Amino acid sequence: MFALLADPVAYAIVAALLGLMVGSFLNVVIHRLPIMLEREWASECAEFREEAAPVFEPLTLSKPRSRCPKCARQIAATENIPVLSWLLLRGRCKGCAASISARYPLVEIATACLFAFAAYRLGFGAASFAAFGFIAALIALTGIDLDTQLLPDDITLPLLWAGLLFNAFGTFTDLKSAVFGAVAGYLSLWLVYQGFKITTGKEGMGYGDFKLLAALGAWLGWQMLPLTILLSSFVGALIGIAMMVFARHGRDVPIPFGPYLAIAGIVAMFWGKPLTQAYLGSSF
């Protein structure tokens, strides 16, 4: 088995299959985690006000079984096969024919493709295993931020600590660079936030963005932060302009920054050093 996984192509295929399954689970995380957090906050607020705690149907990432949000019909195992089930059902619930968002197969396909690329690029070992977790966390954060404009501590903080832990063994960078990366990542966006708030009296971004960039710094090292910030700003500007021009997205409507940081973080993980070397020269 291990001899088979030593072949880059075979390992990439196995990683792609794993990515499909992980992507299916990430769809659950994207949908359920914000609901779970909102219920937790509601209970804490009720306790603070010394009121009766609200009663909710039990909800975790594993229970109850997935069901249609329109007709509440439970989804059978045969209807929950990544990508394939969506295609066979033609993107509609088998019970009530309600539309099933194309985001579900897109998340599964994106996870599978990125897992396969990480496996092929990094080979079988700790680096690719770590990259799988890094990619999965960023995809989940992207989906949640697009839906709710939240970047939950339940994902960003474990992602930060995981980056420091893996780099304690030099997986992607040395521990010193990872620690400085976490600190510089947080402070850089925090300073931008404070400057914007002082200048305009408005909050330009949330604290989740600070924590996500700190996590990226912990994984990639402080050396990758300038590239990450430039890439995320460039991608965000392009998409923001396109949304205003083609989708009539108002200038005053907030746009989540987390997805652009996530995209930049993945690019920096795989191509950060050659891109930085090409810009700064071979001395980097």
DASULVEN-V49677 format. One record per pair of residues at least 24 apart in sequence whose ideal C-beta (glycine too) atoms are under 6 Angstrom apart, sorted by the first residue. I is the first residue (numbers start at 1). GAP is how many residues later the second one is. D is the distance in Angstrom with one decimal. If there is no record, write none. Layout:
I/GAP/D
I/GAP/D
//
This chain:
5/119/4.5
6/118/5.9
8/112/5.0
11/108/4.6
11/113/5.2
12/104/4.3
12/107/4.6
12/108/4.1
15/100/4.3
15/101/5.0
15/104/3.5
16/96/4.5
16/100/4.0
18/97/5.9
19/92/4.3
19/93/3.5
19/96/3.3
20/62/4.0
20/88/5.3
20/92/4.7
22/89/5.5
22/114/5.5
23/84/5.1
23/85/3.5
23/88/3.4
24/58/4.7
24/84/5.7
26/81/5.7
26/113/5.5
26/114/5.1
27/77/5.2
27/80/5.4
28/33/5.9
29/111/4.8
30/110/5.9
30/113/3.5
30/114/5.5
32/29/5.8
34/110/5.9
34/114/4.9
68/25/4.6
68/27/6.0
70/26/5.3
70/28/4.0
71/24/4.9
71/25/3.9
82/26/4.3
83/25/5.3
111/28/5.8
126/45/5.9
127/44/5.6
130/36/4.7
130/41/5.5
134/85/6.0
138/124/4.0
141/117/5.6
141/121/6.0
142/117/4.3
142/120/4.7
145/111/4.2
145/113/3.6
145/114/5.8
146/110/6.0
149/107/5.0
151/57/2.8
151/61/5.5
151/107/4.9
156/55/4.2
156/56/5.3
156/59/5.6
159/56/4.3
160/54/5.6
160/55/4.0
160/58/5.0
163/52/5.9
163/55/3.3
163/56/3.7
164/54/5.0
173/48/3.5
177/44/3.5
177/45/5.6
178/40/5.0
178/43/5.8
180/42/4.4
181/36/2.9
181/37/5.7
181/40/4.8
181/41/4.1
182/32/4.7
182/35/4.9
182/36/4.1
184/33/5.9
184/38/4.9
184/41/5.8
185/28/3.9
185/29/4.1
185/31/6.0
185/32/3.2
185/40/5.7
186/24/4.8
186/28/3.9
189/24/5.3
205/52/5.6
209/48/5.1
212/46/5.8
212/49/5.3
213/48/6.0
216/49/4.4
220/48/5.5
224/44/4.6
224/48/4.6
227/41/5.5
227/45/5.6
227/49/5.6
228/36/4.6
228/37/6.0
228/40/5.0
231/33/3.7
231/36/5.8
232/28/4.1
232/29/4.7
232/32/3.9
235/25/4.8
235/28/5.7
236/24/4.0
//
